[in-house]
Amino acid sequence: MPVPPGKTIRIADKDFSPGSDNKEILSIELMPDGFSFAILDANAFKYQFLLANTFDGEQKDFSLLPDRLLADPEIHDLLSRKYLKTTIACFTPQLTLLPNELFIKEDQEAMHRFSCSVPVDHLIRTDRLNNLQGYGVYSLPERLVGRLGQLFPGHRLWHSGSALIENMLAASRLEDWPGDLILHIRKSCFEVLLLDKKKLVYFNVFQYRDFEDLMYFLFYVLEQFGRDAKSSWAILAGEISMDSPGFTSLASYFGKVSFTGRNDAYRYCLGFDNYPHHYFFHLLNLNFCG
């Protein structure tokens, strides 16, 4: 089930004790319409806490999101603790991918501006993508980057698209799945990846109002690459359930449709059993990024 606007999902292990001496790892995902974070017990390699919140509307000033997140006393207490490692992913609709052989650090901003509009108050950021053998270039508000640095010293910052690409490529090789199309579906946008022999050939983000829009954009991409839906295996992650009309629609067009599973490298407290394994894919795999 997706998180309804203005609602919160909270999962906590019965043994979760904020402020304990356990060594813990923090993962955070920030989006214009919400946020989520999870805490991993590094000793037991077990996710012991998760909180996801969506807003009734998008945050107009993305740089204010960290302070909105910390306005809740419980969240402020949890996020103000010391962690072994903190990884943060920020979602923006624009990401420029460059293979290693074309990446020149001095030219990265010009290459990103060539394909995307960059507001004057934004900083250019770069993620090194080892599984892709390339780089992801994007921009974030300077105020947001500075605030995250104040709140979470030493954190690792990723574009959520970079994290998705790295984790999906790693999963496709480790799990040996034959899927050649990956959809990560959010409330108002979706990310699509096309694979050929486990190599990425296409990535993009599309905004949509209803599932008909999603299907239109998806089939436009397939047509551009000469892909036949009936011959494709679609792997789904994100906010889509097996009993939803969207899944029924996808299943009627594609040769095979399945969902991502949870990362077997981790354990999960009992509360996670109330949600499908393909939910929170971004958040629960951030630790596998670099």
N, C-alpha and C positions, 0 to 999 in steps of 0.2 A: 504494500500500500504506500503511495507517495505521502509525503508529509503535507497535510492541508495547510493553506496559507494561514499564518498567525498561530500555528500549532507547534507543539514541541514533542519530540520523541526522546525519551530518557531511558537508558539501559544501564543498570548498575549491578555489579556482582554483590552477592550477599556479604562477601568478605571485604568489599571495597571500603577502605578506611582513609579518607583524605588526611594528609598530614602524617601518614605513617612513614616508616623508614624504608619502605620498598623502593627499589630503583625503578623509575618509570620513564616512559617515552611518550611524548605528546605529539599528536597529529591534528592539524587544523585545516579546514577548507573554508574559504571565504568566497561568497557569491553575492552579486548585487541584491538578490532577493532572500538572502539568508546565510546561515553559517552552520558548521558542524565541527565537533572535535571529539577525539577518542584518546583514551589513556591505556597504554600497554604496560603490563607488569613485565619488566625486563628479565626478572629472575625466572618466572614461570612461562614467559613468552605467551601471555594470556591477555586478551583484551578484557578489561574489567569495568570500563565505563565508556559510554557514548552519549552524546547529546546533539540533537539536530533541531534547528529552529528555522522556520520560514516566515517571511513577513507578508503582510497583506498587499504590499506594493514594493517596487524596487527601491533600494537606497539611492537617492539622487546623487549624493556625494559619497562615492565609494570609500574615500579616505576616512570617513567618519565611522565606518563599520567596526573597527576594533573597539572604539569607545562604546558603541551601542552594544557590542557583545559583552563588554565588561560591566555594563550598567546593572546587571543582575548580581546580587551579592554572592550567590553560590558559585556562579561562573567566575566571578572575580577571584574568589578564594581558590578555586581549582587552578586557574590559569596563572595565578601569581606565585605558585610554588616552583621549586627548582626541579628541573628534569634533566635526565641524562642527555636527551636529544629532543629538539623541537623542529618539526618540519611543517611548513605552511604552504598550501596551494591556493592560488588566487585565480578565479575564473574571469577571463575576458574573452570576447568573441574573436579577437584577432591574434593570430600566431603565425609567424613566418618561419618555415622550416628550410634549413640550408644544409646540404651534405658537407662533410668534412672538407672535401676538395674545393668547394666554392666559398667556404667561410673565411673571411678576412676581418679580424677584429675591428680594424679601423674603419671598415666600410659597412659594418652591421647596421648602424642606424640608418644610413642612406638606403640600404637594401630593404629594410623594414618600411621606411617611409614611402618607398616606391610602390609597395603593395597595400599599405594601410595608412590611414590618417592618424597622426599622433598629436594629441592636444599639447599645448605649450607647457603645461604644468606637469607633464609626464616624464618619467625616466625610462630609458631603454634598458631592458634586462635580457640576459642570455642564459639559457639552460643547455648544458652539454648532455646530449642524448647518446649514451654508449650503445644501446641496443639498436638504435636507428643509424648509428655512425654519422651523426650530424649534430646540428644545433637548433634550438628553438629561440626565436627572437620576438620580443613583445614589449609592451610598455605598461607601466603602472603609475598612478598618481604619486608624485614625489612625496607628498604629505603622508600617504599611506605607507610607503616604504620606510620613511623616517619613523613613523609611529610604531610600526612593527619592530624596528630595530631597538626602540626604547623599551617596549614591552617584553620582547623575547630576545635578549642578547644572544648572539651566536646561532640563531636559528638558520635553517636552510629554506630558501624560498624557491618555489616552482610555479610555473604556469600550469594550471590543471590539465591542459591539453598535452603538455610535455609529459606529465606524470602518467596520463592515460596511455599515451603512445608507448612509453617505456615499459609499463606493466603489461599491456596487451601483447607486445612483441615478446616479452619474456615468457608470458603464459603460453602463447601459441607454440613456442619452441619446447618448453619444458613439458607441457601436457600433450603435445603432439596432436592438437585438434586440427581438423581439416577445414575449419571455418575460413571463409575468404572475405566476409563482410562483418564488421563490428559496429554496433549501434550503442552508444551510451546516451540514454534518454533522460532529460531533465523536464521540469515543469513547463518551460516555455522555449526550450531550445534542445537540440540534440547534436551530438558529435558522431561523425561517420568516418570509419577507417576502411579502406580497401586494401587487401593483402594479395600478394602473388608469390606463391612458394615461401610464405612466412616473412616476406619483405613488404614494407609499407610502400604503396604506390600512390595513395591519396589520403588526405585528411582535411576535414573542413567542419565548420560549425554553422548550423542553420537555426534561425529562430522560426517558431511556428505558433499559430493560434489554435489549431485543432489538428487531429490526426490526419485529415485529408491533406493539409499543408505538408506534414512530415512525409507522407507517401509521395507527394508530388516532387519534392526536392530529392528524395531518395531515388526515385526512378529516373529523374533527370541525370543524376550522377551515374547510375548504372548504364544509361544510354550513352553517355559520353565515353565510357570505357568499354563499350561493347559487351557488357555483362548481361547474362540471362538470369532473371530471378529464379526460375525453376531449376537452374543448374547451380545455384548458390546456396551456401550454408551460412545463415545469419546467426551471429552470436550477440545476445542482448545483455545489457547491464543497465543499472539505474532505476528510474521510477516507472516501471512497467510490470504489471503482474500477469500471471498466466490466465486469469479469468477476466481480463480486460478486453474491450472491443478492439483496442489497438493490437494486442497480441493475436487475436483471431484474424484480423486483417493481414498482418504480416505472415502468419502461418498459411494463409490461403494463397499467397503469391510466391513464397519461397519454397525451394525444394526441401529445406530442413531449417528449423528454427530452434535454438536452445539458449540457455542462460549460462552466464559465467558462474563459477562456484567460488567458494571462499578459499583463501590462501591456506593450504594445509600446513604451512610453516608455523602458523599461529594456533592457539587455542582461544575459545570464546566462551564467555560466561553464559549462563542459561538463558538470560533475557534475549540473546540474539536469536534463539530458536523461534521467537515470535515473528521474525521477519525473513523474507526470502534471502537466499544466500547471495543473490546478485545485487542487493541493495548495499549502499555505502561503499561501492567498489573503489572509488577514488580514495576515500578517507582511510580505509583499512589496508591499503597497499602503498601508502606514501613512504613507509619505511624502506620499501624495496627500491626506491629511486636514489641511486647514487650514494 
